Amino acid sequence: MDEEVGYVNISGIPNVLEKQTGISDTRHYYDKIDKAVQKWLGEGKDNTKKLVEQHWDKIEKLSQLLLKQEVVYESELENILT
């Protein structure tokens, strides 16, 4: 939940993409939702980049192992991750 937007039930919002409503408050709320979603997506992208950079060595080891064999067993994965 976003503090500014609150909980959002998108099943009750008609034509969200086209924003076809007559109420300016509703349009303002749509804009708030759009900004919040863009913020969340940006944060998710940034967090993902950090995690990939942080664990790149493990990703590299796993990809090399998968190139050699099609199946990676639990014990092999644990060795890579620890």
Secondary structure, DSSP 8 states (H G I E B T S, - for coil): -BTTTB---GGG-TTTTTT--S-HHHHHHHHHHHHHHHHHHHHHHHHHHHHHHHTHHHHHHHHHHHHH-S---HHHHHHHH-
